[in-house]
Amino acid sequence: MQVVTNFDKTVSEIVRSDYRTSDIFKKYGINYCCGGNTTLNEACKVQKIEASVIQQELESITKNLVIPSSIRFDEWELDFLVDYIVNVHHAYLKQTLPVLRNTLQTFASNHRDKYPFLDKVSEVYEELASLLLEHLEEEEQKIFPYIKQINSTHRRKETYGRLFVKTLSKPLTQVLASGHRHISALLSQLRELTKGYRFEADACTNHQVVFQKLKELDVDITHHEHLENNILYPKALHLEKELLQF
């Protein structure tokens, strides 16, 4: 549900009602955790921010974009599916991973005594983020161009398709063999360490924001992997087999 801006609410209350608003307050240097007990109206005056500006940004960041369940991703052309994955899921990860890394590290450092398990959460996240960014690069530079090429070759029924597959199929088999399994294992560790990203009712606002952002990341990666593991790569492998028959 989109947040309704109430300038008499405290900044902390607004963030607790929708963790996504934390990004706007961070952008304007407004403390939303331990110092977030001032009203939004007071915070705007202190930071000399036009109320209409922050209202517009808060409403924009809390809009919910819903993908209809009726969308048949498995019926999309492979080229279009690849572009969707890059422009939606890869773009999200490239923007989110570095920022969340810094947020998590700072939070873990400041709450180590109360939540000692956060050091392990931060460690696993660091490995996951590094692996994902490396994996995205490999997909965009090697795997996806190859898939687009075999899709084009298959569609045109070009006679050199068999030679093309035998020469360039190695990157695809490598990514299927190891990359995604490692990512899934690290994601499972994060779920276990955070007990499914659950926090106590009295957890500080920053704690809630960090865990909800981790959960958002988990949901995105899970759907991302579904599109690749269950649709994109099986279809690409099927095209390889058919090209070998040309």
N, C-alpha and C positions, 0 to 999 in steps of 0.2 A: 504494500500500500504506500502511495506517495505521501511523504511527510507534509503536514500542514504547518507552515511557519507560524509559531506563536512567540512573539518577541518578549512576552512576560515569562516564558519558561526559561529555566537555566540552560546553559550550554550543555552541561552534563546530561540533563534530562532529554534533550533533543537527540544527543548521540546515542543514549541508551535506547531510545525508541527506534532509531535507524542508524546502524554503525557506519553506513556510507557517508553520512554527513560529517564524519570526523575528518575526511579529506579536505573539505571546504574550510573547516576551522583551522586545520593545520596550515593550509595555504595562506590564511590571513594572520597567522601567529596567535590564534585564540586558544588558550588552554582549556581543554574539554575534560580533563581528568581531575586531579586533586585540586586544581584551581578553577574548575568549571562550574562553580556554584553561583556565578554572576548570571544575570539574565542576558538573553541575547541582545536586548535593547541596550543594556549597559555596556556589553562587550563591543557593540558597534560604535558607541560613542567614544570609548577609550581608544579603539583602533582607528577611529575616524573613517569608518566605512559607511557608505550609503546603505540604509536598510533595504532599499529596493534591489540593490545589486546582490547582496548576500541572499535575499529571499529568492531571487531568480536562480541563483546557483544551487541553493539547497533543493529547490523544487526540481531542477534539471537532473541533479545527481541521484535523486531518489525515484525517478521514473522507472517503472518496471517494464522491461521488454520481454514479452512472452512469445516463445516459439510454439506455434500450434502443434499439438501431438499428431495431427493428421499429415504433417509434412513427411514425405517419403524420401528420406535421404538416399535410400538404396536405389532410387530410380533416377537420381541425378547423373548427368554426364560426369565422367571422372575429372575432366578439366575443371568443371565448375565446382565440384566437391573439393578439389585441391585448393582452388582459390578461396573458397569459403573457409577452409581450415586455416589457411595462412592469414587471411584478413580479419578473422574473428578470433580464433583460439590462439594462434601464434602472436598476434598483436596484443591480446590481453596478457599473455605470459610475459612478453618482453617489457610491457609497461609495469606489470604488477610485481614480478619476482624481485627486482632490485630494491624497490621501495619497501616491500614487506620484509625483506631481509634486514634492512636497517632498523625498521620498526621493531621487529622481533628481537634483534640483538640488544637494542636499547632497553626494551622491556625486560628481557631475561637478566641483563646486567643489574637493573635497578630493583629487581624482585627476587634475586637469587636466594636470599635467606628464607623468604616465605615460601617460594616455589622452586626448590632445588632441581626439580625435574626439567625446568625450562632450559637448562644448559644443554640437555640431551635433545630437546625439541629443536633448539637452535642449531645444533650440530647436524641433525638429520635433515632439517630444512636446507641448510647450506649445501649439503651433498645433493639434495633433490634439485635445488635451484641451478646449481652448476651443471648437473647432468641434463636438465631440461634445456637450458640455453645452448649447450653443446649439441643436443639432439635436434633442436629447431634448426640450427645452422646446417647440420648434415642433411636434414630433410629438404630444406629450401635450396641448398646448393647441389645436392646429388640425387636424392630419392625422388622428389617431386618432378624435377625436369625429366628424369628418366620415365616416370609414369606417364607424363604428358606425351612424351615421345612415342612410347609403345602404344598409347591410346590413339594417337594420330596415325601411326603406322598401320595399326589394326583396322581403323576406320577406312583408310584408303586401300587396304589390302595390298600393301606394297610388298614386292617380292623379296626384298632384302630383310624382311622382318625376322626370319630365323637367325641370320647372322647377327643382327642387332641385339637380340635377346641373349645369345650365347656370349656376346662380348661385354654387355653392360648390366647384366642382371645381378651381379655380385652385391652392390650396395643394398638392394632390396632384401635379399636373403639375410644379410648381416643385421639389418634393423629388426627384422622379424625374430631373429634368433636370440637377441640379448637386450637391446635398448629398452623396449617397453616392459619387459619382465622386471628389470631393475627399478624402473620408475614406479611400477605398481607395488613393489616390495617396500620401497621407501615411503610411499603414501600410506601403506598399511601400518608402518611403524609410527607415523605421525598420528594416525587415528588411535592407535593403542596408547601412546604416550599421553595424549590429551583426553582420553576416554571419550572419543567421538566429538572432540571440540566442545565439551561441556564445561561450564564454569558455575561456581556457587552464586546464589542470588545476591550475596553481598560483595561479589568481586568488583574491583574498581573498574571504572569506565574503560580505561586503556586495556585492561585484561579482556574485557568483553569484546572490544573492537578487534584486538589481535586474533582471538580465537574465531570470531565470526569471519574475519578475512581469510583465515586458514581454511575454514569450512567452504567459503566461496571458491577458493582456489581448488580445493578437492573436487567440488562439483564440476568445475570447468574441465579439469584434467580428466575426470571420469568420462564425461561426454566426449571430449576430444579423443581419448583412447578408443572409445566405442566406434566413432566414425572411422578411425584408421584401422583398428584391429578387426572389426566385424564387417566393414563395407569396403573401404578403399583398398587395403592390401589384398584381401581375398579376390576382389575383382581384378586387380593388377596381375596377380599370379595366374588367374584364369586367362587373361589376355596373353600372358607369356606362353602358356601351354598351347593356345590356339595359333599364335604366331609361329611356333615351332613346326606347325603342320603346313604352313604356307609353302 
